[in-house]
Amino acid sequence: MNVRFAPDGVPVRAAQPNDGPEPMQGTTQGQIVCAQWLRRGMLRQVSGLYGRAGGEVMKQVLLDGYGVPEEVARCAEVPDVGPPAADEVVFDVLLFPINPADVWFCRGSYRLKPPLPATPGAECVGRVIATGSEVSHVRAGDLVINLQRENWTQRRRVKGDDVVPLPAGLELRQAAMLRINPPTALLMLTDLVAVQPGDWVIQNVANSAVGRLVIALAHARGLKTVNVVRRESLFDELKTLGADVCVVDGPHLAETVRGATGDAPIRLGLDAVSGAATARLAACVADGGTVCNYGAMSGEDPMVGRGELIYRGLVLTGFMLGRFMARRSLAQIRDIYADLARQVADGTLFAPVEKIYAIEDIKPALVRAQQGERTGKILVAPNGVV
Ligand SMILES: NC(=O)c1ccc[n+]([C@@H]2O[C@H](COP(=O)([O-])OP(=O)(O)OC[C@H]3O[C@@H](n4cnc5c(N)ncnc54)[C@H](OP(=O)(O)O)[C@@H]3O)[C@@H](O)[C@H]2O)c1
């Protein structure tokens, strides 16, 4: 159901009812257009009606069980979401990323494990196609992010308060990744320890989306970062983003870091690997400092020797975005996203994308999303990419 557009925005091929997805490769920034919205939403906008035909279907990722993601996830046809109630919004999902937490969700190892069949998807960017009469902060045509889950689908119908409007021209790939990783990076720098300009922060998975955002946000605050990765070839790239020190993880991490920083005291350590990697990171943090575990790319639980806690007074804590966002009002949350969107728009915040897949290709997309040494995020465009 794709529509291809010439650079001047003119459709070069009309949508056909039985169209399959177009190949997703070779797309460029700003070329992503939601065919569903153009084909149906704009017409509704013009008519002011949400005239859904009976029996309409849409595509959605369903998990029939919890297990190996590419085995349990499939692209299914399900009933369309229908028109919005007075306090609801309907939007087309333009793009969603496959994040590590989505992979854990498919495996059944995430904190949420809803009854089956279940639809994953913690974030997306969408374009509003219809609003209920009581919704005033967004209109048809607006770009939005969704604070609710189940976003691996073509359309969503949610409460108006759950969508956050974005600036009209925001680059769609970055917008698709705005909901989770940017505020995670931000709040780990603001809410855990009162770090001041000149203070050092150390993190592993420094080349991940979160890691890159931590580098950029820390740099903007005058913080210095030690960035732990798995290969030296990433150093130049991360230094371009503002990384002060880059090191390869290994058994002598603390010694290497002390040499690279001139034995500067490191007040905060951010760990998303867990297992023995937490202990290696903790050994780099100064007495009385804080180690925050926020992920487990190793699949293990974090390990820190009791001597670090008892003799050196390290604080071991954890971060989950939802917990820290829940301390804020809806207005404060909208302000955070407005500020982060501004920083995406001016290029301060950026996360690379490796490839965009069609929703029908959710299985190969999941396979790739679980592989190491990616050049960026795996995204999926449920309504087609041009
Ligand atoms: N707690 C929260 O609220 C929250 C919110 C957002 C994200 N997170 C967590 O933040 C982490 C990064 O997320 P992201 O979306 O930024 O990830 P991402 O962009 O998909 O990147 C994944 C990163 O993990 C590394 N990695 C993969 N397997 C690894 C292993 N076995 N040992 C060490 N490193 C490994 C990769 O390194 P290579 O390039 O070397 O393969 C890469 O740097 C994840 O653990 C995620 O769950 C937590």
PDBQT file of the ligand as one rigid body, heavy atoms in Angstrom, charges set to zero:
ROOT
HETATM    1  N1  LIG A 401      16.645   1.251  31.883  1.00  0.00    +0.000 N 
HETATM    2  C1  LIG A 401      16.116   2.002  30.935  1.00  0.00    +0.000 C 
HETATM    3  O1  LIG A 401      15.163   2.760  31.159  1.00  0.00    +0.000 OA
HETATM    4  C2  LIG A 401      16.683   1.912  29.561  1.00  0.00    +0.000 A 
HETATM    5  C3  LIG A 401      16.204   2.778  28.556  1.00  0.00    +0.000 A 
HETATM    6  C4  LIG A 401      16.784   2.695  27.310  1.00  0.00    +0.000 A 
HETATM    7  C5  LIG A 401      17.808   1.775  27.047  1.00  0.00    +0.000 A 
HETATM    8  N2  LIG A 401      18.208   0.949  28.051  1.00  0.00    +0.000 N 
HETATM    9  C6  LIG A 401      19.303  -0.017  27.842  1.00  0.00    +0.000 C 
HETATM   10  O2  LIG A 401      20.402   0.663  27.268  1.00  0.00    +0.000 OA
HETATM   11  C7  LIG A 401      21.200  -0.260  26.561  1.00  0.00    +0.000 C 
HETATM   12  C8  LIG A 401      21.521   0.333  25.203  1.00  0.00    +0.000 C 
HETATM   13  O3  LIG A 401      20.308   0.458  24.474  1.00  0.00    +0.000 OA
HETATM   14  P1  LIG A 401      20.367   1.066  22.990  1.00  0.00    +0.000 P 
HETATM   15  O4  LIG A 401      18.991   1.097  22.464  1.00  0.00    +0.000 OA
HETATM   16  O5  LIG A 401      21.145   2.313  23.025  1.00  0.00    +0.000 OA
HETATM   17  O6  LIG A 401      21.236  -0.081  22.265  1.00  0.00    +0.000 OA
HETATM   18  P2  LIG A 401      21.725  -0.212  20.766  1.00  0.00    +0.000 P 
HETATM   19  O7  LIG A 401      21.854   1.122  20.141  1.00  0.00    +0.000 OA
HETATM   20  O8  LIG A 401      20.852  -1.226  20.120  1.00  0.00    +0.000 OA
HETATM   21  O9  LIG A 401      23.204  -0.797  20.945  1.00  0.00    +0.000 OA
HETATM   22  C9  LIG A 401      23.456  -2.015  21.595  1.00  0.00    +0.000 C 
HETATM   23  C10 LIG A 401      24.814  -1.913  22.278  1.00  0.00    +0.000 C 
HETATM   24  O10 LIG A 401      25.040  -3.049  23.098  1.00  0.00    +0.000 OA
HETATM   25  C11 LIG A 401      26.347  -3.540  22.845  1.00  0.00    +0.000 C 
HETATM   26  N3  LIG A 401      26.342  -4.968  23.130  1.00  0.00    +0.000 N 
HETATM   27  C12 LIG A 401      25.569  -5.916  22.564  1.00  0.00    +0.000 A 
HETATM   28  N4  LIG A 401      25.792  -7.112  23.145  1.00  0.00    +0.000 NA
HETATM   29  C13 LIG A 401      26.752  -6.903  24.089  1.00  0.00    +0.000 A 
HETATM   30  C14 LIG A 401      27.425  -7.750  25.023  1.00  0.00    +0.000 A 
HETATM   31  N5  LIG A 401      27.137  -9.052  25.093  1.00  0.00    +0.000 N 
HETATM   32  N6  LIG A 401      28.362  -7.194  25.819  1.00  0.00    +0.000 NA
HETATM   33  C15 LIG A 401      28.643  -5.876  25.748  1.00  0.00    +0.000 A 
HETATM   34  N7  LIG A 401      28.037  -5.026  24.896  1.00  0.00    +0.000 NA
HETATM   35  C16 LIG A 401      27.102  -5.535  24.078  1.00  0.00    +0.000 A 
HETATM   36  C17 LIG A 401      26.620  -3.205  21.407  1.00  0.00    +0.000 C 
HETATM   37  O11 LIG A 401      28.001  -3.191  21.192  1.00  0.00    +0.000 OA
HETATM   38  P3  LIG A 401      28.685  -3.665  19.787  1.00  0.00    +0.000 P 
HETATM   39  O12 LIG A 401      28.483  -2.534  18.818  1.00  0.00    +0.000 OA
HETATM   40  O13 LIG A 401      30.099  -3.872  20.176  1.00  0.00    +0.000 OA
HETATM   41  O14 LIG A 401      27.997  -4.922  19.349  1.00  0.00    +0.000 OA
HETATM   42  C18 LIG A 401      25.998  -1.815  21.332  1.00  0.00    +0.000 C 
HETATM   43  O15 LIG A 401      26.888  -0.858  21.857  1.00  0.00    +0.000 OA
HETATM   44  C19 LIG A 401      20.381  -1.559  26.509  1.00  0.00    +0.000 C 
HETATM   45  O16 LIG A 401      20.861  -2.441  27.495  1.00  0.00    +0.000 OA
HETATM   46  C20 LIG A 401      18.993  -1.109  26.844  1.00  0.00    +0.000 C 
HETATM   47  O17 LIG A 401      18.212  -2.141  27.417  1.00  0.00    +0.000 OA
HETATM   48  C21 LIG A 401      17.664   1.013  29.292  1.00  0.00    +0.000 A 
ENDROOT
TORSDOF 0
